[in-house]
């Protein structure tokens, strides 16, 4: 496993446990360098302050090998580990403490950056949002509920979890719940799903269907994230509409798979949809489902659909930042 960890370190992942990792995304860097004037879609849609968002994962393991994923698959790094979910796991409290310590160590490098104000850096050093979405599949980590609880205990106002939906058994009993749950849906039917997600388990599609059927029973905002690849999974709008009608998520987020990282080793640049491609796709979904377009982020190539008139702002901006301007 040490060769796997070393490969991740070279990609600037920071280990905060045996398998847990943390890494600032490009939007955190942009937010710091612009004094908060540049921000990611989570800030625009949900009020999550970009510079105070800590992105991490409790495990690097995943039971799918999505063709568009910008992360390296473990097998591409030489791992022959069978993904069973029964591997050694890190203590959740230790993961949170180490994540905060490592996060601050990473950001300390900005102290000498003349473009980064002392005030915004001080806020960034005190993250209030945890995005459990960096790499791997978080529901393979056996203490996910305890991890979420630990983030809340450490003063985090919101926690997002992004899952591929292959562990409905975990989601059924998850306690506490995150502030918002994302489920990735990368195909409108089993055939396209299998070609896109390339699951390592035989019943991944059936498990995803069970997860989608759970969404409208949860007491939190839920998101169906549809990551799109040109020439692969942008067909069968009726199939996607059927899944949306079944799941009744709070939001639907069609998003372009981005031509970065290991995407480039598996797919041509032409496979990345344009912002206009995503908007056209979203309009077709709206026509089929009764959901409406309520926002979009052009730089992130993502459109937000909902039956709500506007997205729920999960953090009041007065609590989010005293430095960065509110998103527009």
NORRA-V412580 format. One record per backbone hydrogen bond with DSSP energy under -0.5 kcal/mol. CO is the residue of the C=O (numbers start at 1). NH is the residue of the N-H. If there is no record, write none. Layout:
BEGIN
co: <CO	CO>
nh: <NH	NH>
END
This chain:
BEGIN
co: <1	2	3	4	5	6	7	8	8	9	13	14	20	20	21	22	25	25	26	27	28	29	30	31	32	34	40	40	41	42	42	43	46	46	47	49	50	52	52	52	53	54	55	56	56	57	61	63	63	66	70	73	73	74	74	75	82	91	92	93	94	95	96	97	98	99	100	101	102	103	104	106	107	108	109	110	112	113	115	117	118	119	120	121	123	128	128	129	129	130	130	131	131	132	136	137	138	140	141	143	144	145	146	147	148	149	150	151	152	158	159	159	160	161	161	162	163	167	167	168	169	170	171	179	180	181	182	183	189	190	191	192	193	193	194	196	197	198	201	203	204	205	206	207	208	209	210	211	211	212	214	215	221	222	223	223	224	224	225	225	226	226	228	229	229	236	237	238	239	240	241	242	243	244	250	251	252	252	253	254	255	258	260	261	262	262	263	263	268	269	271	271	274	275	276	277	278	279	280	281	282	283	284	285	286	292	292	295	297	297	298	301	302	303	303	304	304	305	306	312	316	316	317>
nh: <5	6	7	8	9	10	11	11	13	12	15	22	16	17	57	14	28	29	30	31	32	33	34	36	35	37	43	44	45	46	48	47	314	315	49	52	53	54	128	129	55	131	23	133	134	21	137	200	201	69	262	76	77	77	79	78	84	95	96	97	98	99	100	101	102	103	104	105	106	107	108	109	110	111	112	113	114	116	117	121	122	123	124	125	126	157	158	54	131	132	160	56	133	162	138	140	141	142	144	147	148	149	150	151	152	153	154	156	155	130	179	180	132	163	182	138	184	170	171	172	173	173	174	221	161	223	163	225	193	194	195	196	197	198	198	67	65	65	204	207	208	209	210	211	212	213	214	214	215	215	217	218	181	251	183	225	226	253	185	227	228	255	257	232	233	240	241	242	243	244	245	246	247	248	307	224	254	305	226	303	228	260	263	264	265	266	266	267	271	272	230	273	278	279	280	281	282	283	284	285	286	287	288	289	290	294	306	304	301	302	301	256	297	254	305	294	295	252	292	314	319	320	321>
END
